[in-house]
Amino acid sequence: MTPELTTLALALLLHLGLMVAYSITANRELGTRYPLSPRDKAAPEISVLLGRLQRTVNNSFEGLILFTPAVLIVVLSGQADQVTAGAAVCFLIARILYIPAYLMGLVPWRSLIWGFSFFAILALVVAALI
């Protein structure tokens, strides 16, 4: 497996762990009644931490939606090299750092860290095209 695909697998594991953390936190905070319901009624008020965790999960989905095809394009086109492997690792490190930065409300660091993951994806796509 290429380093880019390995990094993608690790990014997916990170995301799944984040989803589990959100689910456990939501169940602890809200009890099981609302999370197990069809959620037809408005959601109850949630804490700042749970709200940030929810937004972190959503942002992680968005990052994976862009990172996954970028990795696949690089690998399937035979363009994988040290630069693309480095960009993939940069993405993963940024995503790992993003989670606590968002949960702790670190401004402007959260946005700067997000920028690194964005430019890592951009680097993968550009590398595939040149």
PAKOL-716436 format. One record per atom (N, C-alpha, C): residue in one letter; x, y, z. Coordinates in Angstrom, 2 decimals. Each point is the difference from the previous one (the first is absolute). Last residue first. Layout:
SITE  rest        x        y        z
SITE     A        X        Y        Z
...
This chain:
SITE  rest        x        y        z
SITE     I     0.58    17.71   -12.65
SITE     I     1.27     0.39    -0.65
SITE     I     0.92    -1.17    -0.23
SITE     L    -4.40    -0.24     2.14
SITE     L    -0.18     0.65    -1.29
SITE     L     1.29     0.37    -0.70
SITE     A    -0.32    -1.98     4.42
SITE     A    -0.58    -0.96    -0.94
SITE     A    -0.11     0.60    -1.42
SITE     A     1.42     2.72     3.61
SITE     A     1.03    -1.00    -0.32
SITE     A    -0.50    -1.02    -1.01
SITE     V    -3.05     3.16     1.73
SITE     V     0.93     0.64    -0.93
SITE     V     1.09    -0.99    -0.42
SITE     V    -3.00    -1.44     3.29
SITE     V    -0.69     0.15    -1.29
SITE     V     0.94     0.62    -1.04
SITE     L     1.58    -0.42     4.43
SITE     L    -0.22    -1.32    -0.60
SITE     L    -0.62     0.12    -1.38
SITE     A     0.53     3.92     2.55
SITE     A     1.29    -0.49    -0.49
SITE     A    -0.15    -1.37    -0.65
SITE     L    -3.76     1.84     2.15
SITE     L     0.30     0.73    -1.22
SITE     L     1.31    -0.48    -0.62
SITE     I    -1.13    -1.65     4.22
SITE     I    -0.88    -0.56    -1.03
SITE     I     0.27     0.65    -1.35
SITE     A     2.25     1.79     3.61
SITE     A     0.52    -1.35    -0.25
SITE     A    -0.85    -0.70    -1.07
SITE     F    -1.35     4.20     1.62
SITE     F     1.09     0.10    -0.97
SITE     F     0.67    -1.34    -0.27
SITE     F    -3.47     0.15     3.25
SITE     F    -0.53     0.43    -1.30
SITE     F     1.11     0.04    -1.06
SITE     S     1.17    -0.83     4.48
SITE     S    -0.65    -1.17    -0.59
SITE     S    -0.56     0.33    -1.38
SITE     F     1.95     3.51     2.42
SITE     F     1.02    -0.98    -0.38
SITE     F    -0.64    -1.23    -0.63
SITE     G    -2.86     3.31     1.78
SITE     G     0.64     0.43    -1.25
SITE     G     1.07    -0.97    -0.46
SITE     W    -2.05    -0.60     4.22
SITE     W    -0.90    -0.40    -1.08
SITE     W     0.62     0.36    -1.36
SITE     I     2.23     1.55     3.74
SITE     I     0.18    -1.45    -0.13
SITE     I    -0.89    -0.52    -1.13
SITE     L    -0.53     4.46     1.12
SITE     L     1.30    -0.21    -0.63
SITE     L     0.27    -1.48    -0.22
SITE     S    -3.86     1.25     2.37
SITE     S    -0.12     0.33    -1.42
SITE     S     1.31    -0.20    -0.74
SITE     R    -0.04    -0.64     4.68
SITE     R    -0.88    -0.98    -0.63
SITE     R    -0.09     0.24    -1.50
SITE     W     2.32     3.14     2.71
SITE     W     0.74    -1.23    -0.31
SITE     W    -0.85    -1.05    -0.69
SITE     P    -0.73     4.74     1.77
SITE     P    -0.34    -0.41    -1.36
SITE     P     0.60    -1.35    -0.38
SITE     V    -2.11    -0.11     4.04
SITE     V    -0.09     0.94    -1.11
SITE     V     1.30     0.78    -0.06
SITE     L    -2.19    -4.57     2.48
SITE     L     1.25     0.72    -0.22
SITE     L    -0.08     0.84    -1.28
SITE     G    -3.15    -3.14     2.75
SITE     G    -0.31     1.34    -0.49
SITE     G     1.23     0.85    -0.25
SITE     M    -0.58    -4.77     1.42
SITE     M     0.46     0.98     0.98
SITE     M    -0.26     1.43    -0.44
SITE     L    -1.17    -3.65    -2.84
SITE     L    -0.67    -0.26     1.27
SITE     L     0.39     1.01     1.07
SITE     Y     2.15     0.15    -4.24
SITE     Y    -1.39     0.41    -0.08
SITE     Y    -0.70    -0.17     1.34
SITE     A     4.41    -1.47    -0.31
SITE     A    -0.01     1.45    -0.21
SITE     A    -1.44     0.52    -0.07
SITE     P     0.84    -4.70     0.26
SITE     P     0.11     0.70     1.29
SITE     P    -0.02     1.52    -0.15
SITE     I    -0.38    -2.37    -4.11
SITE     I    -1.03    -0.42     0.95
SITE     I     0.16     0.68     1.36
SITE     Y     3.22     0.54    -3.60
SITE     Y    -1.22     0.80    -0.13
SITE     Y    -1.01    -0.33     1.09
SITE     L     4.14    -2.44    -0.70
SITE     L     0.15     1.23     0.78
SITE     L    -1.28     0.84     0.01
SITE     I     0.13    -3.92    -2.63
SITE     I     0.20    -0.40     1.39
SITE     I     0.07     1.23     0.89
SITE     R    -0.18     0.69    -4.62
SITE     R    -1.31    -0.45     0.51
SITE     R     0.11    -0.43     1.46
SITE     A     3.96     1.21    -2.24
SITE     A    -0.87     1.17     0.19
SITE     A    -1.35    -0.41     0.56
SITE     I     2.96    -3.41    -1.17
SITE     I     0.49     0.71     1.19
SITE     I    -0.88     1.21     0.28
SITE     L    -0.90    -2.35    -3.96
SITE     L    -0.36    -0.78     1.19
SITE     L     0.45     0.69     1.29
SITE     F     1.19     1.96    -4.18
SITE     F    -1.45     0.03     0.21
SITE     F    -0.37    -0.70     1.29
SITE     C     4.44    -0.26    -1.34
SITE     C    -0.31     1.35     0.48
SITE     C    -1.50     0.13     0.27
SITE     V     1.48    -3.92    -2.05
SITE     V     0.36     0.00     1.42
SITE     V    -0.30     1.37     0.62
SITE     A    -0.59    -0.36    -4.61
SITE     A    -0.99    -0.84     0.68
SITE     A     0.27    -0.03     1.51
SITE     A     3.11     2.18    -2.75
SITE     A    -1.24     0.77     0.06
SITE     A    -1.08    -0.79     0.74
SITE     G     4.07    -2.16    -0.84
SITE     G     0.16     1.06     1.00
SITE     G    -1.26     0.83     0.15
SITE     A     0.12    -3.22    -3.39
SITE     A    -0.01    -0.69     1.30
SITE     A     0.12     1.03     1.12
SITE     T     0.43     1.56    -4.34
SITE     T    -1.40    -0.31     0.29
SITE     T    -0.12    -0.75     1.33
SITE     V     4.35     1.03    -1.47
SITE     V    -0.75     1.25     0.20
SITE     V    -1.45    -0.30     0.37
SITE     Q     2.90    -3.55    -1.23
SITE     Q     0.29     0.51     1.35
SITE     Q    -0.78     1.28     0.31
SITE     D    -2.36    -2.88    -3.60
SITE     D     1.43     0.13     0.24
SITE     D     0.22     0.54     1.41
SITE     A    -4.11    -1.60    -3.99
SITE     A     0.44    -0.03     1.40
SITE     A     1.53     0.08     0.08
SITE     Q    -3.02    -0.25    -3.98
SITE     Q     0.74     1.23     0.32
SITE     Q     0.52     0.03     1.43
SITE     G    -2.96    -3.17    -2.72
SITE     G     1.42    -0.32     0.09
SITE     G     0.88     1.20     0.33
SITE     S    -4.94    -0.52    -0.29
SITE     S     0.67     0.56    -1.18
SITE     S     1.50    -0.29     0.01
SITE     L    -2.83    -1.38     3.61
SITE     L    -0.45    -0.68    -1.21
SITE     L     0.66     0.54    -1.27
SITE     V     0.97     2.06     4.25
SITE     V     0.43    -1.41    -0.01
SITE     V    -0.37    -0.68    -1.32
SITE     V    -1.37     4.52     0.71
SITE     V     1.47    -0.10     0.02
SITE     V     0.44    -1.45    -0.16
SITE     I    -4.61     0.82     0.43
SITE     I     0.49     0.53    -1.28
SITE     I     1.52    -0.16    -0.08
SITE     L    -2.07    -1.10     4.07
SITE     L    -0.29    -0.99    -1.04
SITE     L     0.51     0.45    -1.36
SITE     V     0.33     2.99     3.65
SITE     V     0.91    -1.14     0.17
SITE     V    -0.22    -1.01    -1.11
SITE     A    -2.94     3.58     0.08
SITE     A     1.34     0.50    -0.31
SITE     A     1.01    -1.13     0.11
SITE     P    -4.51    -0.79     1.27
SITE     P     0.23    -0.03    -1.45
SITE     P     1.38     0.52    -0.38
SITE     T    -0.93     0.03     4.68
SITE     T    -0.11    -1.34    -0.58
SITE     T     0.17     0.01    -1.52
SITE     F    -0.16     4.12     2.58
SITE     F     1.27    -0.73     0.10
SITE     F    -0.07    -1.35    -0.72
SITE     L    -3.91     2.82     0.43
SITE     L     0.98     0.56    -0.93
SITE     L     1.30    -0.81    -0.03
SITE     I    -3.48    -1.23     2.94
SITE     I    -0.65     0.04    -1.32
SITE     I     0.97     0.54    -1.05
SITE     L     1.24    -0.01     4.58
SITE     L     0.13    -1.31    -0.64
SITE     L    -0.62    -0.03    -1.39
SITE     G    -0.46     3.93     2.61
SITE     G     1.40    -0.21    -0.37
SITE     G     0.19    -1.33    -0.72
SITE     E    -4.25     0.97     1.74
SITE     E     0.31     0.88    -1.13
SITE     E     1.43    -0.20    -0.46
SITE     F    -1.38    -2.27     3.89
SITE     F    -0.67    -0.54    -1.20
SITE     F     0.37     0.82    -1.23
SITE     S     1.44     1.69     4.06
SITE     S     0.78    -1.17    -0.36
SITE     S    -0.58    -0.69    -1.24
SITE     N    -2.33     3.56     1.97
SITE     N     1.16     0.48    -0.74
SITE     N     0.88    -1.16    -0.44
SITE     N    -3.68    -1.00     2.72
SITE     N    -0.46     0.48    -1.31
SITE     N     1.18     0.47    -0.85
SITE     V     0.90    -1.21     4.44
SITE     V    -0.38    -1.19    -0.78
SITE     V    -0.42     0.42    -1.41
SITE     T     0.81     3.44     2.99
SITE     T     1.27    -0.65    -0.36
SITE     T    -0.26    -1.26    -0.83
SITE     R    -3.64     2.31     1.88
SITE     R     0.53     0.73    -1.15
SITE     R     1.34    -0.59    -0.47
SITE     Q    -1.95    -1.84     3.87
SITE     Q    -0.87    -0.26    -1.15
SITE     Q     0.53     0.70    -1.24
SITE     L     2.14     0.88     4.04
SITE     L     0.29    -1.37    -0.42
SITE     L    -0.84    -0.36    -1.22
SITE     R    -0.82     4.11     2.06
SITE     R     1.29     0.02    -0.70
SITE     R     0.36    -1.39    -0.51
SITE     G    -3.86     0.34     2.60
SITE     G    -0.19     0.72    -1.26
SITE     G     1.30     0.04    -0.81
SITE     L     0.16    -1.77     4.33
SITE     L    -0.68    -0.92    -0.91
SITE     L    -0.25     0.66    -1.35
SITE     L     1.90     2.71     3.36
SITE     L     0.91    -1.07    -0.40
SITE     L    -0.65    -0.97    -0.97
SITE     V    -2.62     3.43     1.91
SITE     V     0.96     0.57    -0.95
SITE     V     0.92    -1.11    -0.50
SITE     S    -4.70    -1.74     1.63
SITE     S     1.10     0.78     0.57
SITE     S     0.89     0.55    -1.12
SITE     I    -5.26    -0.89    -0.86
SITE     I     1.21    -0.77     0.26
SITE     I     1.08     0.93     0.52
SITE     E    -5.81    -0.41    -0.57
SITE     E     1.19     0.83     0.11
SITE     E     1.20    -0.90     0.30
SITE     P    -3.86    -2.50    -2.52
SITE     P     0.13     0.75     1.25
SITE     P     1.27     0.85    -0.04
SITE     A    -2.74    -1.27    -4.50
SITE     A     1.05    -0.50     0.89
SITE     A     0.02     0.82     1.28
SITE     A    -4.52    -0.73    -2.91
SITE     A     1.20     0.84     0.04
SITE     A     0.98    -0.57     1.02
SITE     K    -3.28    -3.52    -2.16
SITE     K    -0.14     1.23     0.80
SITE     K     1.32     0.75    -0.01
SITE     D    -0.26    -4.12    -2.17
SITE     D    -1.03     0.81    -0.63
SITE     D    -0.20     1.33     0.73
SITE     R     3.11    -4.11     0.54
SITE     R     0.37     1.41     0.01
SITE     R    -0.97     0.88    -0.78
SITE     P     0.09    -4.89     1.25
SITE     P     0.09     0.38    -1.42
SITE     P     0.31     1.48    -0.18
SITE     S     1.83    -2.58     4.45
SITE     S    -1.30     0.34    -0.61
SITE     S     0.18     0.28    -1.49
SITE     L     3.56    -0.88     3.25
SITE     L    -0.61    -1.21    -0.57
SITE     L    -1.32     0.27    -0.71
SITE     P     2.47     3.55     2.23
SITE     P     0.85    -0.59    -1.04
SITE     P    -0.59    -1.26    -0.64
SITE     Y    -2.43     2.10     3.66
SITE     Y     0.03     0.79    -1.24
SITE     Y     0.90    -0.64    -1.07
SITE     R    -0.25    -2.26     4.25
SITE     R    -1.33     0.18    -0.58
SITE     R     0.04     0.76    -1.33
SITE     T     3.73    -1.05     3.15
SITE     T    -0.19    -0.80    -1.22
SITE     T    -1.32     0.26    -0.70
SITE     G     2.97     3.70     2.83
SITE     G    -0.65    -1.26     0.31
SITE     G    -0.22    -0.75    -1.30
SITE     L     2.37     4.18     0.32
SITE     L    -1.43     0.05    -0.31
SITE     L    -0.77    -1.20     0.51
SITE     E     4.81     0.51     0.71
SITE     E    -0.59     1.31     0.26
SITE     E    -1.51    -0.01    -0.15
SITE     R     2.53    -3.93    -0.90
SITE     R     0.22     0.39     1.41
SITE     R    -0.72     1.31     0.32
SITE     N    -0.03    -1.52    -4.45
SITE     N    -0.82    -0.88     0.84
SITE     N     0.16     0.34     1.48
SITE     A     2.69     2.32    -3.10
SITE     A    -1.42     0.36    -0.18
SITE     A    -0.89    -0.86     0.89
SITE     T     4.60    -1.02    -0.13
SITE     T    -0.22     1.28     0.67
SITE     T    -1.47     0.42    -0.09
SITE     I     1.32    -3.85    -2.35
SITE     I     0.09    -0.24     1.44
SITE     I    -0.30     1.28     0.76
SITE     S     0.23     0.36    -4.66
SITE     S    -1.15    -0.81     0.40
SITE     S    -0.01    -0.24     1.51
SITE     Y     3.73     2.21    -1.94
SITE     Y    -1.20     0.84    -0.04
SITE     Y    -1.22    -0.77     0.52
SITE     A     4.00    -2.38    -0.47
SITE     A     0.12     0.98     1.09
SITE     A    -1.23     0.90     0.06
SITE     V     0.30    -2.98    -3.59
SITE     V    -0.26    -0.73     1.24
SITE     V     0.06     0.96     1.19
SITE     M     1.19     1.73    -4.17
SITE     M    -1.44    -0.29     0.03
SITE     M    -0.38    -0.73     1.29
SITE     L     4.55     0.75    -0.80
SITE     L    -0.67     1.26     0.30
SITE     L    -1.51    -0.19     0.08
SITE     G     2.61    -3.61    -1.41
SITE     G     0.21     0.26     1.42
SITE     G    -0.69     1.27     0.45
SITE     L    -0.02    -0.97    -4.56
SITE     L    -0.87    -0.94     0.72
SITE     L     0.15     0.18     1.51
SITE     H     2.88     2.50    -2.73
SITE     H    -1.38     0.47    -0.12
SITE     H    -0.96    -0.92     0.76
SITE     L     4.50    -1.28    -0.28
SITE     L    -0.12     1.20     0.83
SITE     L    -1.44     0.50    -0.01
SITE     L     1.02    -3.50    -2.88
SITE     L    -0.03    -0.46     1.39
SITE     L    -0.14     1.18     0.96
SITE     L     0.58     1.00    -4.51
SITE     L    -1.32    -0.59     0.21
SITE     L    -0.14    -0.51     1.43
SITE     A     4.17     1.60    -1.32
SITE     A    -0.94     1.12     0.09
SITE     A    -1.42    -0.51     0.23
SITE     L     3.34    -3.18    -0.83
SITE     L     0.17     0.59     1.34
SITE     L    -0.95     1.18     0.20
SITE     A     0.12    -1.97    -4.26
SITE     A    -0.56    -0.95     0.96
SITE     A     0.09     0.55     1.43
SITE     L     2.07     2.50    -3.37
SITE     L    -1.45     0.07    -0.14
SITE     L    -0.67    -0.95     0.99
SITE     T     4.63    -0.17    -0.30
SITE     T    -0.42     1.23     0.68
SITE     T    -1.51     0.17    -0.09
SITE     T     1.87    -3.52    -2.38
SITE     T     0.14    -0.27     1.43
SITE     T    -0.47     1.20     0.80
SITE     L     0.24     0.50    -4.60
SITE     L    -1.15    -0.84     0.37
SITE     L     0.05    -0.36     1.48
SITE     E     3.63     2.44    -1.72
SITE     E    -1.21     0.82    -0.11
SITE     E    -1.24    -0.80     0.42
SITE     P     4.25    -2.16    -0.32
SITE     P    -0.12     0.85     1.20
SITE     P    -1.27     0.85    -0.01
SITE     T    -0.23    -4.61    -2.68
SITE     T     0.79     1.23    -0.07
SITE     T    -0.13     0.79     1.29
SITE     M    -0.31    -5.43    -0.46
SITE     M    -0.86     1.18     0.00
SITE     M     0.90     1.23     0.00
